[in-house]
Every structure is written in C-alpha cells, then in structure tokens.
Amino acid sequence: MYELIVKLNSFLWSGPLLVLLLGTHIILTVRTGMIQKHVIKGIKLSASDSGGLHMLTATLAATLGTGNIIGVSTAIALGGPGALFWCWITGILGMATTYYECYLGRLNATDEGGGTMYVLRDSLKKSKLANIYAYCMLLVCLGTGCLTQSNAVSVSFFSTFHIPYIISGIIIAILSGLVIAGGKSQIVKVCAKTVPVMCILFIGGCIFLLFKNMAFLPETIRLILKSAFSKNSVTCGIFCGGFMSAVRYGIARGLFTNEAGIGSAAVFAGGSRLNPKDQALVSMTATFWDTVVICAITGLVIISGYLACPDSIKGYSAGGYAIAAFSQIPYIGKPLLSIAIAGFALSTIIGWFYPGEQAATFLFKDKKDKALIKIKTIYIAMVFMGSVFSLEAIWEIADLFNVFLILPNVYALIKLSKNYSSN
C-alpha cells in the first residue's frame, strides 16, 4: 500500500497537480488584479482592533507548523536547494488563491460557520460535492492535521532531550486534548497567545544563524537559483536535485505549509466579523508570513548552515537538517529549536481541529454534539499515533490527502472567480 501511495504521489505531484495549482494561483492573481500588491493593507488590518488579529493567529496556527521547519528540511533534502525557490514562488502566487478562497468563505458564511463546503452548497448548488469536501476535510483533520505535528515533536525531543517517542506522544495528546475540549472559542484564544511567542523565538534563532553564516549567503542563493532551473542534477554534498524534483518537492511542501488551494483558511475566514474583502486581505497575510517569509528564512538557514559546516548534518534524517543548523548556536541551539517545534506543532494540532469541527457541524447538523465527542477522541488518539509513525510515510500520506481537498476547492475558485470584481 505504501509503495502504491508513493507511486501515485510521484505521478500527481510531478505534473498534473503542479500545473493545476500553479495555474490556479496565476489565474487568480490575474483575476484579482494582482491582489498581492495590497499585502501591506492586509498587515495593517490584521494589526488593528477590528478583530482580524484573532482570526489571523488562528489561521497561522493551522498553517504555521512543522511544515515550516521539517517540511522545508525534507523539501531541500529530496528536491535540492532549488526546492526552496519553488516553495517561495508558491507562497507569492498562492497569496491570491488564499485571498479568493477566504473571500468566498466569508461571503458564504452562515451562523454555523463558513468554508468551501458552504461555497459549493450555496453558490454553486453542489450539495453532494459539498458533503464530499466536508468529509475529506474531516479525514484530513484526523490524519495529516495532527500526524505530522506530533511526529515532529517526538523526533525533535528524542534527538535533543532523549525523551522516548511514546512519552512525547502522551504529553502532546493530553495538552492538545485539554484545549480542544473547550471548543472553537478556546482554540482561537490559545492560538492568539502562543503563535506570536513561537514566531519570535524561532525567527530570533534564524536571524542569529544568518548573521553567523553571512559569508555563505551568496553561495547559498547561487545554489538555490541554479538548482531551481537546472535540467540536470545539481549536487551540494547530500543536497542534490534537478528541475523536476525541485519543483515537485518545493510546491508540495509549499502547499502543505501555507495550504493555499486546500480551503482550510476559508473555514477560519468564515468565522470572522470583517467584511469579505477585508477578511480575505487579512487571511492572505497568513500565506505571506508563513511561506514568503518564514519558509524562506528556514531554507536559507539550513543551506548556509550546511555550507558553513558540512559535517553538521551527519547522523540526521531528511527532516532533521534544521536541527543540525540550529546546533551551531552554542548550548541553547537544539533546545531552542525543539521548544519552537513543540510550540508550532501544538498550535497546529489545536488549530487544525477547528476546520474539522466546522466540517462535522456542516455534515451532522443537529447530531454534531454526539459526533464531536467521537471525533475529538479519535483526533487525540491520532495525535498520539503520529508520535510513533514513520516520518516518510506520514509526508506521503499528507501529499495524497491534500489532493482530496484541492480538486473540489479549485473547481469552485475557478468557476466563481470569473465574475469577481476588485472594486
């Protein structure tokens, strides 16, 4: 089964989905009048007292997770330095997709919530497709929404503090369960408090490392650009990859971290009080911070750290190169990153339950309370299971599950954007 998933992902992410996603990003960039140029306005709105900040931090909690650290690490390891370039491009173009799907999510919101399932049902009158999408959202919530995060924590804590995987899994499951039990309002409150702290902690360490390895930054950028466009394999130690592998892993990991095209951000936007266009601008900044800024910084740290000290990655798996880079910070480097990973992962585990809860509300309606008890129990169990699963298998499953959300969401985006007016 695993080999079949790998082959299927290799086919889908080496051509069809790359064309579909990049094509969607480009089409929506054009149809929204290159909405990316208004990112500063979105940042100002998110920092105002209008209520945008809470929804932004909740959205970031779901997207700003281990994908920014472990995901970038595996992208570079498997796709070469050029994967970082395509991850970054995905972020820039994906801002338009995030904008429009959040615009639709807020525009079609009801008292129960919002998101692509409501868009499919109410704007396109596709009730069956809306139900399929909601079931897929719930499936992704119970799968990749938590598996990759708890796995990253257990691996990081074992490497740094020698804490057994099972113990880490139990701790993360208990902590996330306590918050999830409080419902969506508690989820938003906790995310608003934890996300800014984790960002400051992680970016502070990255800035230190970039200054420390400043002499290697020109070579780092040269390798990224060369690998991004080279038809042949570009080798830099164990970082190697040609054009297709760079594109495949760069875009796949870029999608995983910012989720532009999946529709999860639209669920958060549906719970906002802002008007649709203002909320869409705020939501768009999540993709900007997540991929255009933080993923780029992470990748520069990993590659420049390797160039500065090639032996530093010996003994680390593909997902551990960020840990290797942070180990160059004397004494506190690895513990600092492990704590940041744990904080990001916990906020993502908590944040990703929100779309799952909204999907359950959409599907089960009056019976949602009973359904949510079962769903919460399964979710917490999956948090624990993720701590002992294989990282490679989890990422392959993540890539495949994302397809189930992309197809109906992109269909709605392309269909409805024909009539969009930026005025």
CORURDA-V718929 format. One record per residue. N is the residue number from 1. RES is the residue in three letters. PSI is psi in degrees with one decimal (* if undefined). Layout:
n: (N,N)
res: (RES,RES)
psi: (PSI,PSI)
This chain:
n: (1,2,3,4,5,6,7,8,9,10,11,12,13,14,15,16,17,18,19,20,21,22,23,24,25,26,27,28,29,30,31,32,33,34,35,36,37,38,39,40,41,42,43,44,45,46,47,48,49,50,51,52,53,54,55,56,57,58,59,60,61,62,63,64,65,66,67,68,69,70,71,72,73,74,75,76,77,78,79,80,81,82,83,84,85,86,87,88,89,90,91,92,93,94,95,96,97,98,99,100,101,102,103,104,105,106,107,108,109,110,111,112,113,114,115,116,117,118,119,120,121,122,123,124,125,126,127,128,129,130,131,132,133,134,135,136,137,138,139,140,141,142,143,144,145,146,147,148,149,150,151,152,153,154,155,156,157,158,159,160,161,162,163,164,165,166,167,168,169,170,171,172,173,174,175,176,177,178,179,180,181,182,183,184,185,186,187,188,189,190,191,192,193,194,195,196,197,198,199,200,201,202,203,204,205,206,207,208,209,210,211,212,213,214,215,216,217,218,219,220,221,222,223,224,225,226,227,228,229,230,231,232,233,234,235,236,237,238,239,240,241,242,243,244,245,246,247,248,249,250,251,252,253,254,255,256,257,258,259,260,261,262,263,264,265,266,267,268,269,270,271,272,273,274,275,276,277,278,279,280,281,282,283,284,285,286,287,288,289,290,291,292,293,294,295,296,297,298,299,300,301,302,303,304,305,306,307,308,309,310,311,312,313,314,315,316,317,318,319,320,321,322,323,324,325,326,327,328,329,330,331,332,333,334,335,336,337,338,339,340,341,342,343,344,345,346,347,348,349,350,351,352,353,354,355,356,357,358,359,360,361,362,363,364,365,366,367,368,369,370,371,372,373,374,375,376,377,378,379,380,381,382,383,384,385,386,387,388,389,390,391,392,393,394,395,396,397,398,399,400,401,402,403,404,405,406,407,408,409,410,411,412,413,414,415,416,417,418,419,420,421,422,423)
res: (MET,TYR,GLU,LEU,ILE,VAL,LYS,LEU,ASN,SER,PHE,LEU,TRP,SER,GLY,PRO,LEU,LEU,VAL,LEU,LEU,LEU,GLY,THR,HIS,ILE,ILE,LEU,THR,VAL,ARG,THR,GLY,MET,ILE,GLN,LYS,HIS,VAL,ILE,LYS,GLY,ILE,LYS,LEU,SER,ALA,SER,ASP,SER,GLY,GLY,LEU,HIS,MET,LEU,THR,ALA,THR,LEU,ALA,ALA,THR,LEU,GLY,THR,GLY,ASN,ILE,ILE,GLY,VAL,SER,THR,ALA,ILE,ALA,LEU,GLY,GLY,PRO,GLY,ALA,LEU,PHE,TRP,CYS,TRP,ILE,THR,GLY,ILE,LEU,GLY,MET,ALA,THR,THR,TYR,TYR,GLU,CYS,TYR,LEU,GLY,ARG,LEU,ASN,ALA,THR,ASP,GLU,GLY,GLY,GLY,THR,MET,TYR,VAL,LEU,ARG,ASP,SER,LEU,LYS,LYS,SER,LYS,LEU,ALA,ASN,ILE,TYR,ALA,TYR,CYS,MET,LEU,LEU,VAL,CYS,LEU,GLY,THR,GLY,CYS,LEU,THR,GLN,SER,ASN,ALA,VAL,SER,VAL,SER,PHE,PHE,SER,THR,PHE,HIS,ILE,PRO,TYR,ILE,ILE,SER,GLY,ILE,ILE,ILE,ALA,ILE,LEU,SER,GLY,LEU,VAL,ILE,ALA,GLY,GLY,LYS,SER,GLN,ILE,VAL,LYS,VAL,CYS,ALA,LYS,THR,VAL,PRO,VAL,MET,CYS,ILE,LEU,PHE,ILE,GLY,GLY,CYS,ILE,PHE,LEU,LEU,PHE,LYS,ASN,MET,ALA,PHE,LEU,PRO,GLU,THR,ILE,ARG,LEU,ILE,LEU,LYS,SER,ALA,PHE,SER,LYS,ASN,SER,VAL,THR,CYS,GLY,ILE,PHE,CYS,GLY,GLY,PHE,MET,SER,ALA,VAL,ARG,TYR,GLY,ILE,ALA,ARG,GLY,LEU,PHE,THR,ASN,GLU,ALA,GLY,ILE,GLY,SER,ALA,ALA,VAL,PHE,ALA,GLY,GLY,SER,ARG,LEU,ASN,PRO,LYS,ASP,GLN,ALA,LEU,VAL,SER,MET,THR,ALA,THR,PHE,TRP,ASP,THR,VAL,VAL,ILE,CYS,ALA,ILE,THR,GLY,LEU,VAL,ILE,ILE,SER,GLY,TYR,LEU,ALA,CYS,PRO,ASP,SER,ILE,LYS,GLY,TYR,SER,ALA,GLY,GLY,TYR,ALA,ILE,ALA,ALA,PHE,SER,GLN,ILE,PRO,TYR,ILE,GLY,LYS,PRO,LEU,LEU,SER,ILE,ALA,ILE,ALA,GLY,PHE,ALA,LEU,SER,THR,ILE,ILE,GLY,TRP,PHE,TYR,PRO,GLY,GLU,GLN,ALA,ALA,THR,PHE,LEU,PHE,LYS,ASP,LYS,LYS,ASP,LYS,ALA,LEU,ILE,LYS,ILE,LYS,THR,ILE,TYR,ILE,ALA,MET,VAL,PHE,MET,GLY,SER,VAL,PHE,SER,LEU,GLU,ALA,ILE,TRP,GLU,ILE,ALA,ASP,LEU,PHE,ASN,VAL,PHE,LEU,ILE,LEU,PRO,ASN,VAL,TYR,ALA,LEU,ILE,LYS,LEU,SER,LYS,ASN,TYR,SER,SER,ASN)
psi: (-45.0,-43.4,-36.1,-41.7,-42.2,-45.0,-41.8,-43.9,-40.5,-40.5,-51.2,-44.8,-0.1,4.2,-76.7,-51.2,-31.8,-44.0,-43.8,-48.1,-49.1,-38.7,-42.7,-45.3,-43.4,-44.8,-44.6,-28.4,-42.3,-47.9,-24.9,6.9,37.4,65.5,-19.8,-26.2,-13.3,19.4,-34.1,-40.7,-40.8,-40.4,-42.2,-41.2,-40.0,-24.4,-3.1,-179.2,17.8,-4.8,-2.2,-28.5,-41.2,-42.0,-31.4,-46.9,-34.6,-41.5,-44.6,-35.2,-38.9,-30.6,-33.4,84.1,-145.8,-15.8,-32.2,-19.0,-66.4,-41.4,-43.4,-39.1,-48.0,-34.0,-44.7,-39.9,-39.7,-28.8,-2.2,173.3,-29.7,-19.7,-31.4,-39.3,-46.6,-30.3,-42.9,-44.5,-40.8,-38.3,-45.4,-51.7,-34.6,-17.0,-37.6,-39.6,-44.2,-43.1,-52.3,-38.5,-30.6,-32.6,-47.7,-39.5,-41.5,-37.6,-35.2,12.4,147.5,-176.2,-23.7,-24.8,-164.6,-178.1,-179.2,-32.1,-34.9,-35.1,-46.4,-39.8,-46.0,-39.2,-35.6,-5.4,38.7,75.0,-41.6,-43.6,-35.4,-41.8,-40.6,-44.9,-44.1,-41.2,-40.5,-38.9,-42.0,-39.5,-45.0,-39.4,-46.0,-11.4,-94.3,-18.3,-23.1,-28.2,-50.6,-33.6,-49.8,-31.9,-43.6,-39.7,-46.6,-40.8,-44.3,-44.3,-32.9,-42.3,-37.7,-47.9,-1.4,33.2,127.5,146.7,-42.4,-41.1,-44.0,-42.2,-41.8,-43.9,-48.6,-39.9,-41.7,-47.5,-46.9,-36.5,-37.6,-39.4,-46.4,-34.5,-23.5,-5.2,-178.1,-31.9,-39.4,-37.1,-47.7,-42.2,-45.5,-42.2,-38.6,-27.3,-35.9,-36.4,-49.5,-38.2,-45.6,-37.9,-45.5,-43.7,-48.8,-48.3,-34.9,-44.2,-39.0,-43.9,-40.9,-45.7,-36.5,-38.5,-39.6,-39.2,28.5,-35.0,-21.6,-1.9,-41.6,-43.0,-35.4,-48.5,-38.9,-43.7,-40.9,-48.9,-39.5,-45.1,-31.1,-28.2,-1.5,133.3,-30.7,165.6,132.4,122.8,134.7,86.8,-123.6,-3.8,105.4,148.0,147.6,-165.6,-52.4,-40.0,-36.0,-45.1,-46.5,-53.6,-31.0,-47.8,-40.9,-45.6,-32.6,-42.4,-43.7,-38.2,-36.7,-16.9,19.3,120.5,-14.1,-39.7,-2.1,-37.7,-30.4,-29.0,-44.6,-41.7,-33.0,-20.5,6.4,162.7,-5.6,160.7,158.3,-44.4,-37.7,-43.5,-37.4,-38.6,-43.2,-46.3,-35.7,-32.8,-22.6,-42.6,-38.9,-52.9,-41.0,-52.2,-47.9,-34.3,-64.7,-42.7,-38.6,-44.6,-44.0,-46.6,-41.8,-39.1,-44.8,-49.2,-45.0,-33.7,-38.0,-43.7,-35.8,-33.5,83.4,-30.7,-8.1,-24.8,0.8,130.7,-4.7,145.0,177.7,-32.5,-0.8,7.5,-29.1,-37.6,-40.8,-41.4,-44.3,-20.1,-11.7,-9.2,117.9,133.9,-54.7,-3.0,-59.2,-43.8,-37.7,-46.5,-39.5,-41.1,-41.3,-44.0,-44.4,-42.4,-45.6,-45.2,-43.9,-42.0,-34.7,-42.0,-45.2,-47.5,-36.6,-13.6,-23.3,-52.2,-36.1,-41.4,-39.9,-36.1,-41.0,-39.2,-42.3,-40.6,-42.7,-12.3,-111.9,-21.2,11.5,-35.0,-45.5,-40.6,-39.7,-32.4,-45.4,-42.0,-42.5,-40.6,-45.9,-42.9,-46.5,-36.9,-39.1,-33.0,-45.2,-44.7,-35.1,-26.9,-17.6,0.8,164.2,132.0,-44.9,-42.6,-39.3,-43.6,-36.7,-41.7,-39.0,-45.5,-40.6,-44.5,-34.5,-30.1,-37.3,-24.1,-32.1,-47.9,-53.8,-32.7,-45.7,-37.7,-47.1,-41.3,-48.5,-42.2,-46.2,-22.9,-12.1,-30.6,10.6,139.5,129.0,-7.6,*)
